[in-house]
């Protein structure tokens, strides 16, 4: 009986180990979140950028581009386990060395279901081609470390100082606008300039310049002169400038500005695309006038092969269009355009329980 008892003890011990192993499956849930969440998020982010860049490229080629918004991702995780225990009875010589004390197996399977919603409709088109609200401009310029490029990209005029999309008449950009953007950034970084929301009326803002003397008195005086506004009578007093969407705000003693739309940003970036010589010769791509200040440093490159170092890249026609990962100016502009475009897509998406148009189950 001793061999039998020894075998039973071994098998019971193995069964205990197996139970602990299977109990460990309960920890797979957190592990699935750790591995899956970042993977899904990265995939969605990457493909968002790719489809937006592709839309810009197609715009350059005068072709329509459709966008799909990811409405939902449902990942169904299943774990199937199996176990077995082999016991021997009778004379130990009959099965010694032929039995496996225990066996166990686990199959982990993840079957995601991804739902897409086509981006279209009158509301979407209206928002794409509507000027960026002053509230968005205020939030961006007040939160970024260097908002200079935001002023240059989003503001098309301020108190009569023009910052056009393109140099239609081959005139140099107005140097006053660059100086306006630089001074606004300097005062913001010094915590002397603030965008203040009007508590009495939604969407209205004022620019408040405070405690600027004596260190920034020259900058404030130059800013007021650029805007065509009276100089401050007392440098120790606050300067409050109402902001409104208008061609000129000098008559009201404030800042009248016009902003670009997402559609305008797409046009500016489209003009920065490096079109292959063959496509230029056959004129299959649109011809743009020389860029103005907003697009002067932008460049979307073209390569016959997939680029090794790209912030975002898409394959189109017989090559690849991409933004080089070292091109900070184009990366910033694209990030700004993509952020505003994504907000437009989200705001124009159907609300409520409307089902997505396209749902794709993914199985292995």
C-alpha positions as CSV (number, residue, x, y, z in Angstrom):
1,X,0.0,0.0,0.0
2,X,2.9,2.3,0.4
3,X,3.4,2.9,-3.3
4,X,-0.3,3.7,-3.7
5,X,-0.3,6.1,-0.8
6,X,2.8,7.8,-2.1
7,X,1.2,8.2,-5.5
8,X,-2.0,9.6,-4.1
9,X,-0.1,12.1,-2.1
10,X,1.8,13.2,-5.2
11,X,-1.3,13.5,-7.2
12,X,-3.2,15.4,-4.5
13,X,-0.3,17.8,-4.2
14,X,-0.3,18.2,-8.0
15,X,-4.0,18.9,-7.9
16,X,-3.4,21.7,-5.3
17,X,-0.8,23.2,-7.5
18,X,-3.2,23.1,-10.5
19,X,-5.9,24.8,-8.5
20,X,-3.5,27.7,-7.7
21,X,-2.5,27.9,-11.3
22,X,-6.1,28.1,-12.5
23,X,-6.9,30.7,-9.8
24,X,-4.3,32.9,-11.3
25,X,-6.5,33.3,-14.3
26,X,-8.4,35.9,-12.3
27,X,-5.4,38.2,-12.7
28,X,-5.7,38.1,-16.5
29,X,-8.3,40.9,-16.5
30,X,-6.0,43.6,-15.3
31,X,-3.3,42.2,-17.6
32,X,-5.6,42.5,-20.5
33,X,-6.3,46.2,-19.7
34,X,-2.6,46.9,-19.4
35,X,-1.7,45.4,-22.7
36,X,-4.9,46.1,-24.6
37,X,-5.8,49.6,-23.7
38,X,-2.6,51.2,-24.9
39,X,-2.6,49.1,-28.0
40,X,-6.1,50.1,-29.0
41,X,-5.5,53.7,-28.1
42,X,-2.3,53.8,-30.2
43,X,-3.9,52.1,-33.1
44,X,-6.8,54.6,-33.1
45,X,-4.6,57.6,-32.7
46,X,-2.2,56.4,-35.5
47,X,-5.0,55.7,-38.0
48,X,-6.7,59.0,-37.2
49,X,-3.6,60.8,-38.2
50,X,-3.1,58.7,-41.3
51,X,-6.6,59.2,-42.6
52,X,-6.4,62.9,-42.0
53,X,-3.1,63.2,-43.8
54,X,-4.6,61.1,-46.7
55,X,-7.5,63.5,-46.9
56,X,-5.1,66.4,-47.2
57,X,-3.1,64.6,-49.9
58,X,-6.3,63.8,-51.8
59,X,-7.4,67.5,-51.5
60,X,-4.1,68.4,-53.3
61,X,-5.1,66.0,-56.0
62,X,-8.6,67.4,-56.2
63,X,-10.1,64.1,-55.1
64,X,-12.8,63.5,-52.5
65,X,-11.8,61.9,-49.2
66,X,-14.1,60.1,-46.8
67,X,-13.4,59.9,-43.1
68,X,-14.5,57.2,-40.6
69,X,-14.8,57.9,-37.0
70,X,-14.4,55.1,-34.5
71,X,-17.7,55.0,-32.6
72,X,-16.8,52.2,-30.2
73,X,-14.5,49.3,-29.6
74,X,-15.8,46.3,-27.7
75,X,-13.2,43.6,-26.8
76,X,-14.7,40.3,-25.8
77,X,-12.1,38.3,-23.8
78,X,-12.6,34.6,-23.3
79,X,-10.4,32.2,-21.3
80,X,-10.8,28.4,-21.8
81,X,-9.0,26.2,-19.3
82,X,-8.5,22.4,-19.2
83,X,-7.0,20.2,-16.6
84,X,-6.3,16.5,-16.0
85,X,-5.1,14.3,-13.3
86,X,-3.8,10.7,-13.8
87,X,-4.1,8.3,-10.9
88,X,-2.8,4.8,-10.7
89,X,-4.3,1.9,-8.8
90,X,-2.9,-1.5,-8.1
91,X,0.7,-2.6,-8.3
92,X,3.0,0.4,-8.8
93,X,5.0,-1.6,-11.3
94,X,2.1,-1.6,-13.8
95,X,2.2,2.2,-14.3
96,X,5.4,3.5,-12.9
97,X,6.9,6.1,-15.3
98,X,3.9,6.1,-17.6
99,X,1.6,8.6,-15.8
100,X,1.7,12.3,-15.9
101,X,0.7,13.5,-12.4
102,X,-1.3,16.5,-13.7
103,X,-1.8,18.5,-16.9
104,X,-3.3,21.9,-17.5
105,X,-3.9,24.3,-20.3
106,X,-5.4,27.7,-20.9
107,X,-6.5,29.4,-24.1
108,X,-6.7,33.2,-24.1
109,X,-8.8,34.7,-26.9
110,X,-9.7,38.3,-27.6
111,X,-12.4,39.1,-30.2
112,X,-12.9,42.9,-30.7
113,X,-15.9,44.4,-32.4
114,X,-15.1,47.8,-33.9
115,X,-17.9,50.2,-34.9
116,X,-17.3,53.1,-37.4
117,X,-19.4,56.1,-38.3
118,X,-18.9,57.9,-41.6
119,X,-18.2,61.5,-41.2
120,X,-20.6,63.5,-43.4
121,X,-23.6,65.7,-43.3
122,X,-24.5,69.4,-43.4
123,X,-23.6,70.0,-39.7
124,X,-20.1,68.6,-40.3
125,X,-19.5,70.6,-43.5
126,X,-20.7,73.8,-41.7
127,X,-18.3,73.3,-38.8
128,X,-15.4,72.4,-41.1
129,X,-15.7,75.7,-43.0
130,X,-16.7,77.9,-40.0
131,X,-14.1,80.2,-38.4
132,X,-12.5,78.9,-35.3
133,X,-14.2,80.5,-32.3
134,X,-12.4,83.1,-30.2
135,X,-12.9,80.8,-27.2
136,X,-10.7,78.1,-28.9
137,X,-8.1,80.7,-29.7
138,X,-8.0,81.9,-26.1
139,X,-7.7,78.4,-24.7
140,X,-4.9,77.4,-27.0
141,X,-2.8,80.6,-26.7
142,X,-3.2,80.6,-23.0
143,X,-2.1,77.0,-22.4
144,X,0.7,76.3,-24.8
145,X,4.3,77.0,-24.0
146,X,4.9,78.8,-27.2
147,X,1.6,80.0,-28.8
148,X,3.3,82.0,-31.6
149,X,2.4,79.4,-34.3
150,X,-1.2,79.3,-33.1
151,X,-1.6,83.0,-33.8
152,X,0.1,82.6,-37.2
153,X,-2.0,79.6,-38.1
154,X,-5.4,80.6,-36.8
155,X,-5.6,84.4,-37.1
156,X,-6.0,85.7,-40.6
157,X,-6.3,89.4,-39.7
158,X,-6.2,91.6,-36.6
159,X,-7.3,95.3,-36.7
160,X,-6.6,95.6,-40.4
161,X,-3.2,93.8,-40.3
162,X,-3.6,90.9,-42.8
163,X,-2.2,87.4,-42.5
164,X,-3.5,85.9,-45.7
165,X,-3.4,82.1,-46.5
166,X,-1.4,82.7,-49.7
167,X,0.6,85.4,-51.5
168,X,-1.9,85.8,-54.3
169,X,-0.2,88.9,-55.6
170,X,3.4,87.9,-54.8
171,X,3.7,90.5,-52.0
172,X,5.8,89.8,-49.0
173,X,3.9,88.9,-45.7
174,X,3.2,91.9,-43.5
175,X,5.9,92.0,-40.9
176,X,3.6,93.7,-38.5
177,X,1.6,90.5,-38.0
178,X,4.7,88.5,-37.0
179,X,5.6,91.2,-34.5
180,X,2.0,91.1,-33.1
181,X,2.3,87.3,-32.6
182,X,5.7,87.7,-31.0
183,X,4.7,90.4,-28.5
184,X,1.5,88.5,-27.6
185,X,3.6,85.4,-26.9
186,X,6.2,87.3,-24.9
187,X,3.6,88.9,-22.6
188,X,1.7,85.6,-22.2
189,X,4.9,83.7,-21.2
190,X,5.7,86.5,-18.7
191,X,2.2,86.1,-17.2
192,X,1.4,89.7,-18.1
193,X,-1.3,89.0,-20.7
194,X,-4.4,87.0,-20.1
195,X,-7.6,86.1,-22.0
196,X,-10.6,86.8,-19.8
197,X,-14.0,85.4,-20.5
198,X,-17.0,87.8,-20.1
199,X,-19.1,86.3,-17.3
200,X,-22.2,88.1,-18.7
201,X,-22.0,86.9,-22.3
202,X,-20.9,83.4,-23.4
203,X,-18.2,83.4,-26.1
204,X,-17.0,87.0,-25.5
205,X,-13.5,87.6,-24.3
206,X,-11.2,90.5,-23.4
207,X,-7.4,90.7,-23.4
208,X,-6.1,91.9,-20.0
209,X,-2.6,93.2,-19.7
210,X,-1.5,93.7,-16.1
211,X,1.6,94.5,-14.1
212,X,3.7,95.1,-17.2
213,X,5.6,98.1,-16.1
214,X,8.5,98.7,-16.2
215,X,9.9,95.5,-17.6
216,X,7.4,95.2,-20.5
217,X,6.3,98.8,-21.0
218,X,8.0,99.0,-24.4
219,X,6.3,95.8,-25.7
220,X,2.8,96.9,-24.5
221,X,3.3,100.4,-26.1
222,X,4.4,98.7,-29.4
223,X,1.5,96.3,-29.3
224,X,-1.0,99.1,-28.9
225,X,0.6,101.1,-31.7
226,X,0.5,98.0,-34.0
227,X,-3.2,97.6,-33.2
228,X,-3.9,101.3,-33.9
229,X,-5.1,101.9,-30.3
230,X,-4.3,104.8,-28.0
231,X,-1.2,104.5,-25.8
232,X,-1.8,103.8,-22.2
233,X,-2.1,107.0,-20.1
234,X,-0.8,105.3,-17.0
235,X,1.7,102.5,-17.3
236,X,0.7,101.2,-13.9
237,X,-2.9,100.7,-14.8
238,X,-4.4,97.6,-16.4
239,X,-5.0,97.5,-20.2
240,X,-8.3,95.9,-21.1
241,X,-9.0,95.2,-24.8
242,X,-12.4,93.7,-25.8
243,X,-12.0,91.0,-28.5
244,X,-14.5,90.5,-31.2
245,X,-14.7,88.6,-34.5
246,X,-14.5,91.5,-36.9
247,X,-12.3,93.0,-39.6
248,X,-11.3,95.9,-37.4
249,X,-11.9,96.7,-33.7
250,X,-10.3,100.1,-33.5
251,X,-13.5,102.0,-33.5
252,X,-14.6,100.3,-30.4
253,X,-11.2,100.5,-28.7
254,X,-10.6,96.8,-28.9
255,X,-9.2,94.0,-31.0
256,X,-11.1,92.9,-34.0
257,X,-9.8,89.7,-35.6
258,X,-10.8,87.1,-38.1
259,X,-9.9,83.4,-37.7
260,X,-9.4,80.6,-40.1
261,X,-11.5,77.4,-40.4
262,X,-10.4,73.8,-40.4
263,X,-10.9,73.9,-44.2
264,X,-8.5,76.8,-44.5
265,X,-5.8,74.8,-42.6
266,X,-6.3,71.8,-44.9
267,X,-5.8,74.1,-47.9
268,X,-2.6,75.6,-46.4
269,X,-1.2,72.2,-45.6
270,X,-2.2,70.9,-49.1
271,X,-0.1,73.5,-50.7
272,X,2.9,72.3,-48.7
273,X,2.8,68.8,-50.3
274,X,5.8,67.8,-52.2
275,X,4.2,66.8,-55.5
276,X,6.3,64.3,-57.7
277,X,7.6,65.8,-60.9
278,X,5.5,63.5,-63.1
279,X,2.3,64.7,-61.3
280,X,3.4,68.3,-61.8
281,X,4.0,67.8,-65.4
282,X,0.7,66.0,-66.1
283,X,-1.1,68.5,-63.8
284,X,-3.0,65.8,-62.0
285,X,-2.3,67.8,-58.8
286,X,-3.7,71.2,-58.0
287,X,-1.4,74.2,-58.4
288,X,-1.3,76.6,-55.4
289,X,0.0,80.1,-55.2
290,X,3.1,80.7,-53.0
291,X,2.5,80.3,-49.3
292,X,2.2,83.2,-46.9
293,X,3.4,83.3,-43.3
294,X,1.3,80.4,-42.1
295,X,2.5,77.9,-44.6
296,X,6.0,79.2,-45.3
297,X,7.8,76.6,-43.1
298,X,5.5,73.6,-43.8
299,X,6.4,70.6,-45.9
300,X,4.8,67.2,-46.5
301,X,7.4,65.1,-48.2
302,X,7.1,62.4,-50.8
303,X,9.1,59.2,-51.2
304,X,9.0,56.2,-53.5
305,X,9.6,53.9,-50.6
306,X,8.1,53.8,-47.1
307,X,10.0,56.4,-44.9
308,X,11.9,55.0,-42.0
309,X,11.5,58.1,-39.8
310,X,8.1,59.7,-40.1
311,X,5.7,61.3,-37.6
312,X,2.8,60.2,-39.9
313,X,2.9,58.5,-43.3
314,X,0.3,57.3,-45.9
315,X,0.7,55.4,-49.1
316,X,-1.0,57.0,-52.1
317,X,-0.7,56.5,-55.8
318,X,2.9,55.2,-56.4
319,X,4.6,56.4,-53.3
320,X,4.4,57.6,-49.7
321,X,3.5,61.1,-48.4
322,X,4.8,61.8,-44.9
323,X,5.8,64.4,-42.3
324,X,9.4,64.0,-41.2
325,X,9.7,63.4,-37.5
326,X,12.3,66.1,-37.2
327,X,10.1,68.7,-38.9
328,X,8.8,70.6,-35.8
329,X,7.0,73.3,-37.7
330,X,4.9,70.9,-39.8
331,X,4.3,68.5,-36.9
332,X,2.9,71.4,-34.8
333,X,0.7,72.6,-37.6
334,X,-0.6,69.1,-38.3
335,X,-1.2,68.5,-34.6
336,X,-3.2,71.7,-34.4
337,X,-5.2,71.0,-37.5
338,X,-5.8,67.4,-36.4
339,X,-7.0,68.5,-32.9
340,X,-9.5,71.0,-34.3
341,X,-10.6,68.6,-37.0
342,X,-11.2,65.8,-34.4
343,X,-13.3,68.2,-32.3
344,X,-15.4,69.1,-35.4
345,X,-16.0,65.4,-36.1
346,X,-17.0,64.7,-32.5
347,X,-19.3,67.7,-32.4
348,X,-21.0,66.7,-35.6
349,X,-21.5,63.0,-34.8
350,X,-25.1,61.8,-34.2
351,X,-26.1,62.0,-30.5
352,X,-28.2,59.5,-28.7
353,X,-28.6,55.8,-29.4
354,X,-28.2,55.9,-33.2
355,X,-26.4,52.8,-34.3
356,X,-23.1,53.1,-36.2
357,X,-23.4,52.5,-39.9
358,X,-20.5,50.0,-40.0
359,X,-19.6,47.4,-37.4
360,X,-16.8,45.0,-38.0
361,X,-16.2,41.9,-35.8
362,X,-12.6,40.9,-35.7
363,X,-11.8,37.2,-34.9
364,X,-8.7,35.1,-35.1
